[in-house]
Amino acid sequence: MTNTMIDRRGALAGGLALAALSSKTQAQEKRPMYGLIGQMLAAPGKRDDLLAILGESTGGMPGCLSYVIAKDPTNADALWITEVWTDKDAHAASLKLPAVQAAIAKARPIIAGFPQHFETIPVSAHGLKS
């Protein structure tokens, strides 16, 4: 083998390694999505009222990819809320929106607690675009 052949192979291998490293760095720079799954308890008999308040205040939140409110089938006062955000900062910013602040103030008197709360890193879902 000639030095020219080795130099070409070396250059090619170096170029491929650099491209792979660049691709990996770009993937690492992309911020992961942010998810929350939480159970919210309403005051006895107020679950539907709480559901209505949450449902009317969740539209148009920048960075919100999914916001699902579900009734707990085993607890008549419980809701499960599953959220997916472009990133954690988008979720934090949503809590400062006037509509969200108003909903929190309106819902506070009928919220009995948050017994379960989980943070997640969503990686795949049908219907979500990252």
Stockholm file with secondary structure:
# STOCKHOLM 1.0

chainA/1-130         MTNTMIDRRGALAGGLALAALSSKTQAQEKRPMYGLIGQMLAAPGKRDDLLAILGESTGGMPGCLSYVIAKDPTNADALWITEVWTDKDAHAASLKLPAVQAAIAKARPIIAGFPQHFETIPVSAHGLKS
#=GR chainA/1-130 SS CCHHHHHHHHHHHHHHHHHHHHHHHHHHHSCCCEEEEEEEEESTTCHHHHHHHHHHSCTTCTTEEEEEEEECTTCTTEEEEEEEESSHHHHHHHTTSHHHHHHHHHHGGGEEEEEEEEEECCCCCTTCCC
#=GC SS_cons         CCHHHHHHHHHHHHHHHHHHHHHHHHHHHSCCCEEEEEEEEESTTCHHHHHHHHHHSCTTCTTEEEEEEEECTTCTTEEEEEEEESSHHHHHHHTTSHHHHHHHHHHGGGEEEEEEEEEECCCCCTTCCC
//
